[in-house]
Amino acid sequence: MMSNPRLTNLQKNIKSQDAFFITKESDIHYYTGFNFLVQEEKESYLLVSKNSVYLIYSSFNPVSKQDGITYLTDIYPTKLKTNLRYIIQKEKIKKVYIDKNHTSVTEFEILSSLDLSINPLPSEIIDGQKMIKDKQEIKLTKKACQISQKAFKETFKKIKLGMSEIEVKELLEKTLNKFGSQKIAFPTIIAFGKNGALPHHQPTEKKLENNMAILIDFGATYKNYRADMSRSFWFGDQPTDEYIKIKKIVKKAYELALEASKKGINKPVSVIDLAARQYIKEKGYEDQFIHTTGHGLGLEIHEKPSINWSNKQKLLNNTVFTIEPGIYLKNKFGFRYENTVLVDKNHKDKVLELTL
């Protein structure tokens, strides 16, 4: 009997004689708890039908078995084909749905040889389920955010004149590890001066000078759940008037987006982006705000919903996402302010900032 509510909910979307063939690592972990040793390599597959669940995995990997899931090894192409043929015949499957963005040519060819109708798996089914976090997911995300906050505060105190971007990165990541992060949530961004004008700049040997802007974007991972926060600040004496101006605009845009979030439950997430974007446009920096206002996160650093100006996806309770407006001035500096937030309709503020 199935005791896994995530799988039970997924099966509600599956018709008789149909199956979902899931190949994306984070999705497999979400439904089964299977941990991958190397994310870049396929170590398991999940096939879910109306009434059955099969995890096909590498015999090298440990598994914690759950009731209601049948476990089969191995995953090498010839063995995978044998396992899939066995499942399809046993369950009388006629149609299989695949994630077209995470299914290899080899996997597609194996399925094609098994006399099946192959169809794209609608992304909103799994992504929509993952978007709404349960109590345990929220707990783990909060912990990742707490680790991130502590690590930044300690690292901030140790940043010194003459350090390179790479040295600050190494210091921050060492500190994240010290406070309990299992790995970085994504490649850490440390940008000095004009390097900050590129939102995804990667650390170099550039040295920190007096009176220089710094942009840091990073996050901890705790038990596979991620945090994301950005901080921008001035290193040295008095910041320039232009830097002070940009800082005020971005911080105000963040506050407006946060307020729109609090009032935006069950409204399109576009209202959050537009709250920040319209304000920045009014201040004359529309062309310097070059990314979305935020994104969902969890087992992956980028999940649904995308907080952009055209997204009609409704903001729902227990959604975790970022708010991160920014302005980027070429050959000068960038300023981004970002926190991970949680929608909690039972809280007086409705939306909680998990990083501060």
C-alpha positions as CSV (number, residue, x, y, z in Angstrom):
1,M,0.0,0.0,0.0
2,M,1.3,3.4,-0.9
3,S,2.3,5.5,2.1
4,N,3.9,8.3,0.2
5,P,1.5,11.2,-0.2
6,R,3.6,12.9,-2.9
7,L,3.4,9.8,-5.1
8,T,-0.3,9.3,-4.3
9,N,-1.0,12.9,-5.4
10,L,1.0,12.3,-8.6
11,Q,-0.9,9.2,-9.4
12,K,-4.2,11.2,-9.4
13,N,-2.9,12.7,-12.7
14,I,-2.3,9.3,-14.4
15,K,-4.9,7.4,-16.4
16,S,-5.2,3.6,-16.6
17,Q,-2.6,2.1,-18.9
18,D,-0.5,5.3,-18.8
19,A,2.8,5.9,-17.0
20,F,5.1,8.8,-16.2
21,F,8.8,8.0,-16.9
22,I,10.7,10.4,-14.6
23,T,14.4,11.0,-15.3
24,K,15.2,14.3,-13.6
25,E,17.3,13.8,-10.5
26,S,15.6,16.3,-8.2
27,D,12.2,15.0,-9.2
28,I,13.2,11.4,-8.4
29,H,14.6,12.6,-5.0
30,Y,11.4,14.5,-4.3
31,Y,9.2,11.4,-4.8
32,T,11.4,8.7,-3.4
33,G,14.2,10.3,-1.2
34,F,16.8,8.7,-3.5
35,N,20.1,10.5,-3.1
36,F,22.4,10.9,-6.0
37,L,26.2,10.6,-5.6
38,V,26.9,12.6,-8.8
39,Q,24.1,14.8,-10.0
40,E,25.5,14.9,-13.5
41,E,25.1,11.2,-14.0
42,K,22.0,9.1,-14.3
43,E,21.8,6.8,-11.2
44,S,18.1,6.0,-11.2
45,Y,14.8,6.2,-13.1
46,L,11.3,6.4,-11.7
47,L,8.3,4.9,-13.5
48,V,4.9,5.7,-12.0
49,S,1.6,4.2,-13.3
50,K,-1.9,4.6,-12.0
51,N,-1.5,1.9,-9.3
52,S,2.3,1.1,-9.2
53,V,5.6,2.7,-8.7
54,Y,9.0,1.4,-9.8
55,L,12.4,2.8,-8.9
56,I,15.2,1.4,-11.2
57,Y,18.5,2.3,-9.7
58,S,22.2,1.6,-9.7
59,S,23.2,-1.3,-7.5
60,F,26.1,0.9,-6.3
61,N,23.7,3.3,-4.5
62,P,22.1,2.8,-1.1
63,V,18.4,3.1,-0.9
64,S,15.9,3.5,1.9
65,K,13.0,1.4,0.7
66,Q,9.4,2.5,1.1
67,D,6.2,0.5,1.1
68,G,4.4,0.8,-2.2
69,I,7.6,1.1,-4.4
70,T,9.1,-1.8,-6.3
71,Y,12.9,-1.6,-6.5
72,L,14.8,-2.9,-9.5
73,T,18.4,-2.8,-10.6
74,D,20.3,-1.9,-12.8
75,I,20.3,1.1,-15.0
76,Y,22.7,0.2,-17.8
77,P,20.9,0.5,-21.2
78,T,20.4,-3.2,-21.9
79,K,19.3,-3.8,-18.3
80,L,17.1,-0.7,-18.3
81,K,15.4,-2.0,-21.4
82,T,14.8,-5.4,-19.8
83,N,13.4,-3.7,-16.6
84,L,11.2,-1.4,-18.6
85,R,9.8,-4.2,-20.8
86,Y,9.0,-6.2,-17.7
87,I,7.2,-3.3,-16.0
88,I,5.3,-2.3,-19.2
89,Q,4.1,-5.9,-19.8
90,K,3.2,-6.5,-16.1
91,E,1.3,-3.2,-15.8
92,K,-0.2,-3.3,-19.3
93,I,1.1,0.2,-20.1
94,K,0.3,1.6,-23.5
95,K,1.3,5.2,-23.2
96,V,4.3,6.8,-21.5
97,Y,4.9,10.4,-20.7
98,I,8.5,11.7,-20.6
99,D,10.2,14.9,-19.5
100,K,11.5,16.1,-22.9
101,N,14.1,18.3,-21.3
102,H,15.7,15.5,-19.2
103,T,15.3,12.4,-21.3
104,S,18.4,11.4,-23.3
105,V,18.4,10.1,-26.9
106,T,19.4,6.7,-25.5
107,E,16.5,6.6,-23.1
108,F,14.1,7.7,-25.8
109,E,15.4,5.0,-28.2
110,I,14.8,2.3,-25.5
111,L,11.2,3.5,-24.9
112,S,10.6,3.7,-28.7
113,S,11.6,0.0,-29.0
114,L,8.9,-1.1,-26.6
115,D,5.8,-0.5,-28.7
116,L,4.6,2.5,-26.7
117,S,3.0,5.8,-27.4
118,I,5.5,8.4,-26.2
119,N,4.2,11.8,-25.2
120,P,5.6,14.9,-23.4
121,L,5.0,15.1,-19.7
122,P,3.2,18.4,-18.9
123,S,5.7,20.3,-16.8
124,E,3.0,21.9,-14.6
125,I,2.1,18.5,-13.1
126,I,5.3,17.9,-11.2
127,D,6.5,21.5,-11.0
128,G,3.1,22.5,-9.6
129,Q,3.3,19.9,-7.0
130,K,6.9,20.8,-6.0
131,M,6.0,24.4,-5.8
132,I,3.8,24.0,-2.8
133,K,6.2,23.1,0.1
134,D,5.1,20.8,3.0
135,K,6.1,21.3,6.6
136,Q,9.3,19.4,6.4
137,E,10.4,21.2,3.2
138,I,9.7,24.5,4.9
139,K,11.7,23.5,8.0
140,L,14.7,22.5,5.9
141,T,14.6,25.7,3.8
142,K,14.4,27.8,6.9
143,K,17.5,26.0,8.2
144,A,19.4,26.7,4.9
145,C,18.4,30.3,5.2
146,Q,19.6,30.6,8.8
147,I,23.0,29.0,7.8
148,S,23.3,31.5,5.0
149,Q,22.6,34.5,7.3
150,K,25.2,33.4,9.9
151,A,27.8,32.7,7.2
152,F,27.4,36.1,5.6
153,K,27.5,38.0,8.9
154,E,30.8,36.3,9.9
155,T,32.3,36.6,6.4
156,F,31.4,40.3,6.2
157,K,33.5,41.1,9.2
158,K,36.5,39.4,7.7
159,I,36.5,41.1,4.3
160,K,39.7,43.2,4.0
161,L,41.5,45.5,1.6
162,G,43.5,43.6,-1.0
163,M,41.5,40.4,-0.8
164,S,40.6,38.9,-4.2
165,E,37.1,37.9,-5.3
166,I,38.2,34.3,-5.2
167,E,39.5,34.7,-1.6
168,V,36.2,36.1,-0.4
169,K,34.4,33.3,-2.2
170,E,36.6,30.7,-0.5
171,L,36.1,32.3,2.9
172,L,32.3,32.5,2.5
173,E,32.0,28.9,1.4
174,K,34.3,27.7,4.2
175,T,32.0,29.6,6.6
176,L,28.9,28.1,5.1
177,N,30.3,24.7,5.6
178,K,31.2,25.6,9.2
179,F,27.6,26.4,10.0
180,G,26.2,23.2,8.5
181,S,25.8,23.7,4.7
182,Q,26.3,20.4,2.9
183,K,27.2,22.3,-0.3
184,I,26.7,25.6,-2.0
185,A,23.3,26.2,-3.4
186,F,24.7,27.5,-6.7
187,P,28.1,28.9,-7.9
188,T,28.9,31.7,-5.5
189,I,29.0,35.2,-7.0
190,I,31.5,37.7,-5.6
191,A,31.8,40.9,-7.7
192,F,34.0,43.9,-7.0
193,G,33.5,47.3,-8.6
194,K,32.5,47.2,-12.3
195,N,32.3,43.3,-12.2
196,G,29.0,43.7,-10.3
197,A,27.4,45.1,-13.4
198,L,27.2,41.5,-14.7
199,P,24.6,39.7,-12.6
200,H,26.2,36.3,-12.9
201,H,29.8,37.3,-12.7
202,Q,32.1,34.6,-11.4
203,P,35.0,35.4,-9.0
204,T,38.4,36.3,-10.4
205,E,41.7,37.4,-9.0
206,K,40.5,41.0,-9.0
207,K,41.6,42.7,-5.7
208,L,39.4,44.7,-3.4
209,E,40.3,48.4,-3.3
210,N,39.3,51.2,-1.0
211,N,36.0,52.9,-2.0
212,M,34.7,50.0,-4.1
213,A,31.3,48.4,-4.5
214,I,30.8,44.8,-3.6
215,L,28.0,42.4,-4.7
216,I,27.6,39.0,-3.2
217,D,25.1,36.3,-4.2
218,F,25.1,32.9,-2.5
219,G,23.2,30.3,-0.6
220,A,23.6,27.3,1.7
221,T,22.1,23.8,1.1
222,Y,20.7,21.9,4.0
223,K,19.5,18.3,3.5
224,N,19.1,19.1,-0.3
225,Y,17.1,22.3,0.2
226,R,18.5,25.6,-0.8
227,A,18.7,29.2,0.2
228,D,19.4,32.3,-1.9
229,M,20.4,35.8,-0.9
230,S,22.2,38.7,-2.3
231,R,23.9,41.6,-0.5
232,S,25.5,44.7,-2.0
233,F,27.5,47.2,0.0
234,W,30.2,49.8,-0.3
235,F,33.7,49.0,1.0
236,G,35.6,52.1,2.2
237,D,34.7,55.6,3.2
238,Q,31.8,57.5,1.9
239,P,30.0,55.8,-1.1
240,T,29.4,57.9,-4.1
241,D,26.2,59.9,-4.5
242,E,25.3,57.6,-7.5
243,Y,25.7,54.5,-5.4
244,I,23.6,55.9,-2.6
245,K,20.9,56.8,-5.1
246,I,20.9,53.3,-6.7
247,K,20.8,51.6,-3.3
248,K,17.7,53.6,-2.3
249,I,15.9,52.8,-5.5
250,V,16.6,49.0,-5.3
251,K,15.7,48.8,-1.6
252,K,12.5,50.6,-2.3
253,A,11.7,48.3,-5.2
254,Y,12.3,45.3,-3.0
255,E,9.9,46.7,-0.3
256,L,7.2,47.3,-3.0
257,A,7.6,43.8,-4.3
258,L,7.5,42.3,-0.8
259,E,4.3,44.3,-0.1
260,A,2.8,43.2,-3.4
261,S,3.6,39.6,-2.3
262,K,1.7,40.1,1.0
263,K,-1.4,41.3,-0.9
264,G,-0.9,39.0,-3.8
265,I,-2.0,35.6,-2.5
266,N,-4.1,33.9,-5.2
267,K,-3.2,36.7,-7.7
268,P,-0.8,36.3,-10.6
269,V,2.9,36.4,-9.5
270,S,3.4,39.1,-12.2
271,V,2.1,41.7,-9.8
272,I,5.2,41.1,-7.7
273,D,7.6,41.7,-10.6
274,L,5.6,44.7,-11.8
275,A,5.7,46.4,-8.4
276,A,9.5,46.5,-8.5
277,R,9.8,47.0,-12.2
278,Q,7.5,49.9,-12.6
279,Y,9.1,51.7,-9.7
280,I,12.6,51.2,-11.2
281,K,11.2,52.4,-14.5
282,E,9.8,55.5,-13.0
283,K,13.3,56.3,-11.6
284,G,14.8,56.0,-15.1
285,Y,16.6,52.7,-14.8
286,E,14.2,50.3,-16.7
287,D,17.0,49.2,-19.1
288,Q,19.4,48.5,-16.2
289,F,17.0,46.0,-14.5
290,I,17.8,43.1,-16.7
291,H,16.4,40.0,-15.0
292,T,13.2,38.8,-13.3
293,T,12.3,39.9,-9.8
294,G,12.6,36.4,-8.4
295,H,12.1,32.6,-8.7
296,G,10.9,29.7,-6.8
297,L,13.5,27.4,-5.1
298,G,13.7,24.2,-3.1
299,L,15.5,21.1,-4.2
300,E,16.7,23.2,-7.2
301,I,17.9,26.7,-7.1
302,H,15.4,27.7,-9.9
303,E,11.9,26.2,-9.5
304,K,8.4,27.5,-10.3
305,P,7.1,30.1,-10.0
306,S,9.2,32.5,-12.1
307,I,8.5,36.0,-10.7
308,N,8.3,37.8,-14.0
309,W,6.1,40.4,-15.6
310,S,4.0,38.0,-17.8
311,N,3.6,35.0,-15.5
312,K,-0.1,34.4,-14.7
313,Q,0.7,31.6,-12.3
314,K,-1.1,32.4,-9.0
315,L,0.8,33.0,-5.8
316,L,-0.2,30.1,-3.5
317,N,0.2,29.4,0.2
318,N,3.5,27.6,1.2
319,T,5.4,28.8,-1.9
320,V,9.0,29.7,-1.3
321,F,10.6,32.2,-3.7
322,T,13.1,35.0,-4.0
323,I,12.6,38.7,-4.3
324,E,15.7,40.2,-6.0
325,P,15.5,43.5,-7.8
326,G,18.7,45.0,-9.1
327,I,20.2,47.8,-11.2
328,Y,23.4,47.3,-13.2
329,L,25.5,50.2,-14.4
330,K,28.0,49.1,-17.1
331,N,31.7,49.9,-16.2
332,K,30.6,51.1,-12.7
333,F,28.8,48.7,-10.4
334,G,25.8,46.6,-9.8
335,F,23.4,46.7,-6.8
336,R,21.1,43.7,-6.1
337,Y,19.2,43.0,-2.9
338,E,17.7,39.6,-2.4
339,N,16.0,37.5,0.2
340,T,14.3,34.1,0.2
341,V,10.7,34.4,1.3
342,L,7.8,32.1,2.3
343,V,4.1,32.6,1.7
344,D,2.3,31.8,5.0
345,K,-1.3,32.9,4.9
346,N,-1.7,32.0,8.6
347,H,1.0,34.5,9.6
348,K,0.1,38.1,10.3
349,D,2.3,39.4,7.6
350,K,1.4,36.6,5.1
351,V,4.9,36.6,3.6
352,L,8.0,35.8,5.8
353,E,11.5,36.9,4.9
354,L,13.6,33.8,5.6
355,T,16.9,35.6,5.0
356,L,17.4,39.0,6.6
